[in-house]
Amino acid sequence: MSICSQKIRAALFQIGVPFASSELIIMPPFSENYSAEYVELRMASAIARSRPFVNGYSGGSSVENEGFDALAVPTLVDHEKGEVVADSRLIAAYLDRLSEGRLVPLHWQNRVWREVAIVDAIPHAGLFYGANPDGDDRPEEIRAGMLGAHNKKIELVRSRLAGLPTDSALRDAYEHKIIKEEAGRGFISAPANMRGIIAATQNSIVQLDQRLAEGKGEWILPDGFTLPDIFWGVSLFRLLYLGYDWMWKDCSKVPEYAERLFHSPAMRNGVINWPGHPPGKRIERLGRQ
Ligand SMILES: N[C@@H](CCC(=O)N[C@@H](CS)C(=O)NCC(=O)O)C(=O)O
């Protein structure tokens, strides 16, 4: 269900390369992404060496704003080249190179990465784990499942950390995960923070509406369906599932754009029809087709 993984699965379908998905259960009590084997794999990525570890929480999960989380998904392993790539934006760039520019047209590089950065900064983690203080419309399963989720995650990370050798190079990664989850627990419990991230998200959507109106086309770029459409598709689908679709009800372009995205092959194959997404009353009508 991870939105960062959904973006990558949709991109993989869009470029049509064969792939296998090693599904990890990322929620407690399983949190398979906390195993030392997985974290070690992720630490072999270039971004793990070039960015500081995550050190706080502002509701999002972008490496730019939050730092690198070594205990998160997705991680791409290119078995042919022996490369490990972490972080959805970098994985998308990697897949674009692999497919010789099928996701990012050469003459639109700046526009694409600007748009992708906007979606990457949407505080999806906060909107998923935290309740809207003015009316929580998240599906019951999520409301119940997220109660105390940060505490359970912290406990699991602590016990994994305790099981590591004292000289393990992975300790730092686990310690920073605890810092993040503790900050997250405090963040989502403050109604003012939740109102802040809800307003920021709605603002991003209103601005998207303006760009779509200026662009006049069906997709973000005149060239057709590209990477930013995948990122927006996943983001809008998650907002719909969580009951935040009111954010675009007064927009002139986003409602139709969202519907086009939800019927695109990349979104259908990589997200909506992909096995395992929990049901929800707002996504029911889009069901498996
Ligand atoms: N910037 C990273 C963020 C990765 C991330 O935060 N992944 C989330 C799911 S979308 C995760 O693994 N959460 C599980 C956890 O934190 O325990 C990316 O885009 O790949």
The ligand as an ORCA input file, in Angstrom:
! r2SCAN-3c Opt
* xyz 0 1
  N      11.412      9.408      0.162
  C      11.126      7.989      0.229
  C      10.086      7.762      1.293
  C       9.912      6.334      1.634
  C       8.838      6.125      2.687
  O       8.629      6.959      3.583
  N       8.171      4.979      2.591
  C       7.092      4.656      3.497
  C       5.894      4.155      2.692
  S       5.394      5.301      1.452
  C       7.494      3.528      4.451
  O       8.319      2.703      4.110
  N       6.894      3.472      5.636
  C       7.084      2.405      6.553
  C       7.755      2.819      7.827
  O       8.138      3.985      7.941
  O       7.920      1.995      8.707
  C      10.658      7.524     -1.150
  O      10.056      8.325     -1.874
  O      10.941      6.380     -1.516
*
